[in-house]
Amino acid sequence: MIFPSSKKLEAFLSSNKKITKGLEKENLRSDISGKISSKSFPKSLGKFSCNEFVTLDYSEPHLELVTPTFENNIQLLSFLKNLHKFVEHNIDGDLLWNYSMPPKFKQKFIKLPDFGETNKSRLSYLYRLGLRNRYGDKMQSTAGIHFNISFSDDVINRIDKKKDEFYLGICRNFLRVFPIALRLTGCSPITHKSFVKGRNLQVEMLNDQDCYLPNATSLRVSRLGYYSDQQEEKFITFNNLEEYLELLKEYINVPNEKFKEISIDYKNLQQINNGTIQMESELYNHIRPKGRQTNERQFSQLKQSGIEYLEIRSIDLNPYSEIGLSQHDIEFWELLIILCALSDSAEIKEDEALIIKENIRRAAESGQNCNILMGFDGQKGEENISLVTENLIESMISLSEALGTTEQYHEMLDEYKSRNKLPPSSKFIKQVNEQEGLFKTVLNLSKPLDHIIEKNVYKKFVNEVESSNIKHNELSNINEIGFEEFILKYREEIK
């Protein structure tokens, strides 16, 4: 368990306490029968490769909604709600599937996006083709939320003058408490039976169509979901930035036996390279340090300028919120990250890395009722996850009191106490049983939003659609080197 350091708490209270947050929310498009949509990205949303607010993740029906950063949580959620409604209004009668496991597949393959003919566009397509050839469409078709967070320089300078170490300390503590967060926020315990074919995880039939793990919190985070055996071999500890960058370099450059048979020959390109990852974004960790957002690769940004913010990645959609995320969810992740920032964070040694990895597996696959290993902080043995979760919530309550934010967070903390007694995943399994199946349940939870978009925000969305078309046309007219030369240079960038 982690506890705030009195020294760091005092330093934070003496700072400007400025924290900025942003969201990236994925939704699969489904038709009204609960099958993955086969429609193309709507022209009314502009060019997805150039739209700052609405883009595509893996495939044509895999939408991603992106907010700017805000200090104020209410403004952040309001922007996402407006954006959700704007997208909903422009997807030709389809629904935004409000669940992290995908709708039914209509065919073997999902259409990959056509990015265009520029070199970067062709690279983006090739990357997705590589993902398909490595893992298949199913694994890439789970949906979730990325929560981006950064602290002001004033906060960091008062707590720890080394920015990289400040953020890496948060990463280490986050891994320690992530199994508990899964119990409280994971809500993808069921999937359609077609999703599990050929996957290496024994599941049970809930009914004649749906499979589940009776005590799972998140199949998306489990070995059935967004998971790579190859990357599991080396657990990322975030002990220092150089070590992290060296692992990225190794994963990109050293051929992986499993991917050697997939062609990297220019005459038949089926992936960018045959390393463990093709590029930085293929790394499947639960939290990711990010550099400045420029045209350079993330590896180069981190190496040159260090860490600018953190991306919390393994957050399931909340089907009990009409847009997949609630105000209380945002407050939970914010307060949890503050707790991670203000608690001491020792380096993760090999034995603790094994414990964390096992705890994450247990929490994802049986976190409604399991024991987790207590092998750090001098503790041994196991504890029931509900007791450990109760202790974490009490620690968050104490932190909230010390920060003078009891009024701000008390409703969220009360709700999360209730979630510990009845995890969202348990509630969801019960509801699916009562409503005769997963798809009927999720369709009911994916109904169009009853919301009127604020006029000034609507204008901003429309302007961005127009701007994306202009940017795309400008990029299409740039003279470039040939794609073969481009790929060769790209492969040499990280050595």
Residue, then its C-alpha position, 0 to 999 in steps of 0.5 A: m500500500i502507498f501512503p503520502s509523505s508528509k514532506k511531499l504533501e507539505a510541498f504540494l500544498s505550498s505550490n500552485k497545485k496546478i494539474t491539467k487533464g485530457l481524455e481520449k475515449e474509444n468507441l466501436r461503432s455498432d449498428i442497431s442490432g449490435k454488430i460492428s458497423s461496416k460504414s466508412f468514417p463520415k465525411s461530415l466529421g472531416k478527415f480523421s487523420c487531421n481532425e484534432f477531436v475525432t479520429l480513428d484508432y485501429s479500424e474504420p469503425h473504431l472511433e477515438l474522441v479526443t479532448p483538449t486539456f483542462e484544469n477543471n474536471i467539470q469543463l473536461l467532462s462537459f467537452l467530452k459530452n458535447l463531443h460525444k453528442f456531435v459524433e453520435h449525430n454524424i454517424d448515420g444512425d449507428l451507435l457508439w457501443n458503450y462497452s469495452m468488449p466489441p460488438k458482434f463481428k459481421q465478417k472475418f476482417i474489419k476494414l482498416p482506415d484509408f489514411g491517404e497516399t502520403n508517406k506518413s499515411r501509408l506508414s499508419y496503414l502499414y502499422r495497422l496491417g502489422l497489428r492485424n498480422r501479429y494479433g488479429d482484428k479481435m484483440q485490436s477491437t477492444a475499447g477504453i479510455h486514456f486519461n492524460i495528466s500533467f503537473s505544473d513545473d511549480v508542483i514538480n520543483r517543490i516536490d522533486k526538482k527532477k521532472d523525469e523522476f517525479y513522473l517515473g515515481i508516479c508510474r511505479n506507484f500506479l503499477r502497485v495500486f492498479p490491481i485495486a483500481l481494476r476492482l473499482t473501475g473494470c467493467s468488461p467481464i463478458t464477451h461474445k463467444s466469437f471473440v474467444k475462438g483461438r484465444n488462450l484463456q479458459v472461459e465459461m458460458l454465461n448463456d448460449q451466446d456469451c462467455y465470461l469469467p465469473n469473477a473477472t473485472s476486465l477481460r480487456v486487461s486480461r490475457l484474453g484482451y489487449y495483451s502481448d505474450q512477447q511483451e510480458e517477458k520483460f516487465i517495465t519497472f519505470n526505474n529510470l528513463e534510460e532503461y525504459l528507452e533502451l527497452l523500447k530500442e531493443y523491442i523495435n530493433v531486435p527481431n522477434e521469432k514470432f514475427k519473423e515470418i511476417s514479410i518486411d520485404y518492400k515488395n510485400l510489406q506486411q508490417i513495419n519491422n519484425g521487432t517485438i513492437q513496430m513502433e512506440s505506440e504498440l507498447y501495451n503498458h498500463i501507464r505510459p510516460k509521454g514527451r512533448q507533442t511534436n512531429e518527432r517520434q515519441f522515443s526522440q521526444l522523451k530522449q531529448s526533452g524528457i517526460e511532459y505528461l502521463e497517459i493512464r491507458s487501461i481504463d474500461l468504458n463505464p457502461y453506467s455512464e451515458i458517455g462511458l465515463s462519469q465525473h466521479d471516474i475522473e475524480f477517482w483517477e485524479l486523486l489516485i494519481i495525486l496519491c501516487a505522486l505524493s507517496d514515496s516510490a522505491e525502485i521496483k526490484e525483480d521480486e516485486a515486479l513479479i508480484i505486481k504482474e501477478n496481482i494485475r492478472r488476478a485482479a483482471e481475471s478474478g478481481q471480484n473476489c481474489n487474494i492479492l500478494m502482499g510482498f512489498d513494504g515488508q509485508k508477506g502473504e496474501e490479503n483479500i482484494s476487498l480489504v486492500t481496496e478498503n485500505l486504499i480508499e481510506s488512504m484517499i480519504s485521508l489525503s483528501e482531508a489533508l488537501g482540504t478537498t473533502e467537499q470536492y471528492h466526498e461523493m466520489l469516495d462514497e460511491y467508490k466505497s459502494r463499488n468495493k462492496l459491489p464491483p461494477s463487473s459484478k453488477f454488470i454480470k447480474q444485469v446481463n443475466e436479467q436482461e437475457g444477454l450481453f448485446k441486449t444489455v449494451l444496446n440499452l446502455s448505448k442509446p443516443l444521448d439526450h443532450i443539446i450541444e453548447k453553441n460555441v462548442y458546436k462551432k468549434f467542432v464544425n470549424e475543426v471538420e473544415s480545418s481537417n479537410i484543408k490540412h489533409n489537402e495541403l499534406s496531399n500536395i507535398n512532394e516527398i521521397g519514395f515510400e521505400e526510402f521513407i521506410l528504410k529511413y524510418r527503420e534507422e531512426i531508433k538505433 
